[in-house]
Amino acid sequence: MKSFAVIGAGRFGRAVATTLYNLGCEVLVIDKNEQVVQNIADDVTHAVAVKTLDEATLKSLGIRNFDAAIVAIGDELESSMLVSLMLKELGVKYIISKAQGELHAKLLTKIGIDKVILPERDIGERVANQLVNTNIIDFIELSPQYSIAELTPPPQWVGKTLIKLDLRAKHKINVIAIINKGGVNINPDAEYIIKKDDQLAVVGCINTINSLVKVNL
């Protein structure tokens, strides 16, 4: 099971934390506001209210043991920078930080943060991808090379099993979930038969995903 620490439980942090939890991940939420922590406690694995976001506190919470940490306090530039830097120095494996503007994003990048998120810019890019690639329902860039996309299966895939399609070998993408009226099927079985109304969550190279919806497979 993947584990994530989300620091800051505003609208962005809460959305990230609850979505990760609903996808079956272990999620720790850290926030200075006790009321905010109480409000989210039932929707994540653990929620902790802290007086100060210092190195000792983060260490005591075992922050370096998580697969990734998300710094969701982008509205407080100084605090965001300090916490991001502390996570880096504590040896957290992967750090994602929310930025409030281009300058903030550049500073976070300079201190070595693995992924910097500018919500308005990133949403704009996702909308553009959806407009250009009509088969893509949703799109999340993980890095300049890789992304997660939710797409409608091409007609050629319908009625075939995942093992027969062999998407990993043929197209270098992995199906990580299938969404339909029955719910969300995380890590579907190789014998699963693709249906017309399915939505596929796939991870792979951005160029490959884009090409899948532009050409006749």
C-alpha positions, 0 to 999 in steps of 0.5 A: 500500500502506498503511503502519503503525507499531506501537509496543509488541509485547505481545499487543495490539500483536502482534495488530494488527501481524500482522493488518495485515501479513496484510492486505497492509500494510507494518508496522513494529514498534518495541519496547524488548525485543530478544527480543520484536522477534526473535519478531515479525520474520518476521511483519511487514515490519520490526521494530526494537528501540530502547533509548529511545522518544524523539523522535530515535529516532522521527524516525530511523525515519521515523515521520511517513511512515507512514499511521498509528501505533498506540501499543500500550503501554497498560500503561505510562501515562506512556510511552504518554502521552509517545510519543503526544504525541511522535507528535502533535508529529512530525506523524504523520497518524493516531494510535491509542493503547491506554488502560488505563482511562477516565482514561488514555483521557480524557488521550489524547483531550485531547492530540488522539489520533485514536482511543483504544482501550479493549480491554475496552470495545470488545470489549463494544460489538462483542459487543453489536452482534453480539447485536443484529444477528445478520447481523453476524459482527464489528464494529470502530468506526473513529469515532463515525460509521464502522465496519468490519463483517464480515457475512453477505450478505442473501439478496437479494444472493446470485447478484448481482455487486457492480456490479449491487448498487451498494452504494456508491450505494444504501447508502453502504458499500464492500465491502473484502474477501470471506472464504470457504473460498478465502481472503480476496479484498481489493478484489474485482472489480466483476464478483464474484458474491456467494455464499451462504457468503461473508462480506463485510467492509464499511466505511461509516456505522454507522447504515447498516450496522445498518439493512442487517441489520434491514430487508428490502432 
